[in-house]
Amino acid sequence: TKQRTEIRIALPCDDCMSRPLLICPVLLMMSVTGLKALPTVQEALDSPGLGWTRLHGSENVTSTNVVETHDGMDSYLTSIVGDLGSSGQRTSVNGPGTLTFWWNVSSEYGFDYFGFWTGTNPPLDTDPANDPQLIIFGTNQVWGQVEFVVPPGRQYFEWVYKKDEVDSAGADRGYLDEVFFIPNPPTITNDLSGESMA
């Protein structure tokens, strides 16, 4: 199980920064969460069996802040980007099966959005106004779960936050958590009877 550790660090006040800590008359207390490193993308998305690729030169940002997660433990966040910028992750699976995930977005409503693309060849994320590979996108929403039926063969998936040319609102990023892929059970054939059973 994942654990969260809290330590408290005493810092000198602004007037005493140049003096030794022990003689400072005022101590500022600062809470620091987690002595361990932040989770990896695989850990934050609860999907160690999937390989993840960072898109568009963005940073890999993960969080253990419970208000930024769905499972209350950790999640992936798109990095903060400038106007016309984008940030996201890509993974792929061999279908058929079912892909589920939880996502959330806080953005400039109607202009900046968090999109989910799928297809057989990357890159997938293009103009959402005319893109058959764009499955869904949101511009400002609370946590919601998506279930996607994956067809047979190699399928790629991208989650990308995109900004327009001006302005920002909200946290200006997308959130992703609990990404699971469940392959369909294999088909079993019964050669003894000469009949096939699904």
Residue pairs with C-beta under 8 A, 6 or more apart in sequence:
2 39
2 73
2 74
4 33
4 34
4 64
5 33
5 34
5 35
5 36
6 31
6 32
6 33
7 31
7 32
7 35
8 29
8 30
8 31
8 32
9 29
9 30
9 32
10 21
10 27
10 28
10 29
11 21
11 27
11 28
11 29
11 30
12 19
12 21
12 24
12 26
12 27
12 28
13 24
13 25
13 26
13 27
13 28
15 26
16 23
16 24
16 25
16 26
33 64
34 64
38 44
38 62
38 63
38 64
38 74
39 62
39 64
39 74
40 60
40 62
41 52
41 54
41 60
41 62
41 76
41 89
42 48
42 50
42 52
43 62
43 74
44 62
44 63
44 74
44 75
44 76
44 177
45 52
45 75
45 76
45 101
45 176
45 177
45 178
45 179
46 71
46 177
46 178
46 179
46 180
47 91
47 179
47 180
47 181
49 181
50 91
50 93
50 179
50 181
51 91
51 92
52 89
52 90
52 91
53 89
53 90
53 91
54 60
54 89
55 86
55 87
55 88
55 89
55 90
55 123
55 125
55 158
55 160
56 81
56 85
56 86
56 87
56 88
56 160
58 78
58 79
58 81
58 86
58 87
58 88
59 79
59 87
60 76
60 79
61 76
61 77
61 78
61 79
62 74
62 75
62 76
62 77
63 69
63 74
63 75
63 77
64 73
64 74
66 72
66 73
68 75
68 77
68 175
69 75
69 175
69 177
70 102
70 104
70 143
70 175
70 177
70 178
71 102
71 177
71 178
74 177
75 175
75 176
75 177
76 89
76 175
76 176
76 177
77 173
77 174
77 175
77 176
78 87
78 88
78 114
78 159
78 160
78 161
78 173
78 174
78 175
79 87
79 173
80 87
80 172
80 173
81 87
81 161
81 163
82 163
83 163
83 164
83 165
83 166
84 163
84 164
84 165
85 162
85 163
86 125
86 160
86 161
86 162
86 163
87 160
87 161
87 173
87 174
88 125
88 158
88 159
88 160
88 161
88 174
89 158
89 159
89 176
90 122
90 124
90 156
90 157
90 158
91 156
91 157
91 179
92 154
92 155
92 156
92 157
93 99
93 150
93 154
93 155
93 157
93 181
93 183
94 153
94 154
94 155
94 183
95 150
95 151
95 152
95 153
95 154
95 155
95 183
95 184
96 149
96 150
96 151
96 152
96 183
96 184
97 150
97 181
97 182
97 183
97 184
98 147
98 148
98 149
98 150
98 181
98 182
98 184
99 147
99 148
99 150
99 157
99 179
99 180
99 181
100 145
100 146
100 147
100 148
100 178
100 179
100 180
100 182
101 145
101 146
101 159
101 176
101 177
101 178
101 179
101 180
102 143
102 144
102 145
102 146
102 176
102 177
102 178
103 114
103 116
103 138
103 143
103 144
103 146
103 159
103 174
103 175
103 176
103 177
104 141
104 142
104 143
104 144
104 174
104 175
105 113
105 114
105 138
105 139
105 140
105 141
105 161
105 173
105 174
105 175
106 140
106 170
106 171
106 172
106 173
106 175
107 113
107 114
107 139
107 140
107 161
107 168
107 169
107 170
107 171
107 172
107 173
107 174
108 139
108 140
108 163
108 164
108 167
108 168
108 169
108 170
108 172
109 139
109 140
109 169
110 139
111 139
111 163
111 164
111 167
112 139
112 161
112 162
112 163
112 164
112 168
112 169
112 172
113 128
113 137
113 138
113 139
113 161
113 162
114 137
114 138
114 139
114 159
114 160
114 161
114 162
114 174
115 125
115 128
115 134
115 136
115 137
115 158
115 159
115 160
115 161
115 162
116 134
116 135
116 136
116 137
116 146
116 148
116 157
116 158
116 159
117 124
117 125
117 131
117 133
117 134
117 135
117 157
117 158
117 160
118 124
118 133
118 135
118 148
118 155
118 156
118 157
118 158
119 133
119 155
119 156
120 153
120 154
120 155
120 156
121 156
122 156
122 158
123 158
124 133
124 156
124 158
125 131
125 134
125 158
125 160
125 162
126 133
126 134
128 134
128 137
128 162
135 146
135 148
136 146
138 144
140 169
140 170
143 175
143 177
150 181
159 174
159 176
160 174
161 173
161 174
163 172
187 196
187 198
188 197
188 198
189 196
189 197
190 196
190 197
